[in-house]
Structure formats: C-alpha cells, structure tokens
Amino acid sequence: MSKKWRYNFELIMRHSNVLALESRKNHKKRHSSARKTLSFLGQIIDEIGKEPQNHQRNVRMALATRFFNHLLSQMLLTERGLFLDASNSSRSATETTAFYWLVCLDPSASSLYDASSSPRPVEIRKRLEELNIDVSELRDIYSHQSEVAHVGNSYDNMQIRWGKNNNAELSVGGGADHEIEKKSLNAIAAFILIFLRYDPNYKVSEPYKSNDS
C-alpha cells in the first residue's frame, strides 16, 4: 500500500503514539494513580502465588492476572483514544471481578474455571446471590458497559468528532477526548477496591449506601 494513504499502519501508529504522549501529559495525576493501581495489583498476584498450592489459589491467581491484563488494556487503549475498545476491556474486568468474588467466597466454584464452556456472567451473579452477596453494583456496571460495547448506538459517537454544520470526522486509530479519558483513568484506580472486596487477604469497606436510595 502506498504511503500516500492517510490510514496506513505507520501513520496510524505515529498518530497513536502522539495521542498517548498527550494523554499522559494532560492527565499526569490520573495516569500516576492508574500506574500505582496496576503495580499494587501486580503485588497481589505475587502474594497469591506465595500461598500454599491448591486449586482455589491457582484459579485466584489466574483471575487476578486476567483482571490485571484487562485494566492494563483499558489504560493503554484509553490513552490512545480507543474508547470503545477500552470499554470492552473494562467490561471483561467486571466479569472477571464477579468470578473472583465467587471463587474467594466458595472454593468449590474454582471447578467452574476448568469447565469446557465459560459460565455466563448472569450465572456467576446468581451464585453470588445465593451466598447473600449484593451484586446490584456489579450488575449495573456490567449492564452499562455492555450497552456501550454493542454496535450501532449513541456510544458509537465516541469515535466520531462532530463539527459545525453536522460535519463529522471519524477517529481512525483513536482520538483525544479529555472527559472520557478522565473518567476511564479514574475508573481504573477505583476498580481495585471492588475487585478485592471479598479477597481473604484484604479488608475492604462495603460501599456506602444512602438511606434515601
């Protein structure tokens, strides 16, 4: 393919790298918080690995690794302006969180990880509810993330830049958006507390609930 094309790989990667550098400059504190979150999660994986070997420990370590990779993907995609793809990573992190909760609370559920087909997220949530766990927060988060992930709705505008007179420019290879970047990076730093809520090695306060809700 001739280099004259605007969307050849080399030009897209150059554009992507510029977006990432600008994002890190414009969101220094949020990037720092996200990096610290991932470093802390890496320590958690190491700590699980030091526990006596058994099936639950192995599955917890695998799920924590998957969660780490989803958040890392969310961070890298966010800073490069690939917001729909970042949301898909975030949704997978939510699904992993529910599975991690269940394995922490019910070691026998570790066998689900080895099944020939993956249990549906709703099945994991039902099992958590049978343990008297409030899954409303996870369900709401996952529902919103799924809505964003579906093709052909208003969230597709995250990859379109509208100008005057209804002129639009497609963000091929990503595009900067200060507010979306801010929310996504904030979510990475906050998500670790949700993930660890039922981890036996950590004590995490239950989320505040207003009596008016």
HELIX and SHEET records of a PDB file:
HELIX    1   1 PHE A    9  ASN A   26  1                                  18    
HELIX    2   2 LYS A   28  GLY A   49  1                                  22    
HELIX    3   3 HIS A   55  GLU A   79  1                                  25    
HELIX    4   4 PHE A   83  LEU A  105  1                                  23    
HELIX    5   5 PRO A  107  ASP A  114  5                                   8    
HELIX    6   6 PRO A  121  GLU A  130  1                                  10    
HELIX    7   7 SER A  136  ALA A  149  1                                  14    
HELIX    8   8 SER A  154  GLN A  159  5                                   6    
HELIX    9   9 LYS A  164  ASN A  166  5                                   3    
HELIX   10  10 HIS A  178  PHE A  195  1                                  18    
SHEET    1   A 2 ILE A 160  TRP A 162  0                                        
SHEET    2   A 2 ALA A 168  LEU A 170 -1                                        
END                                                                             
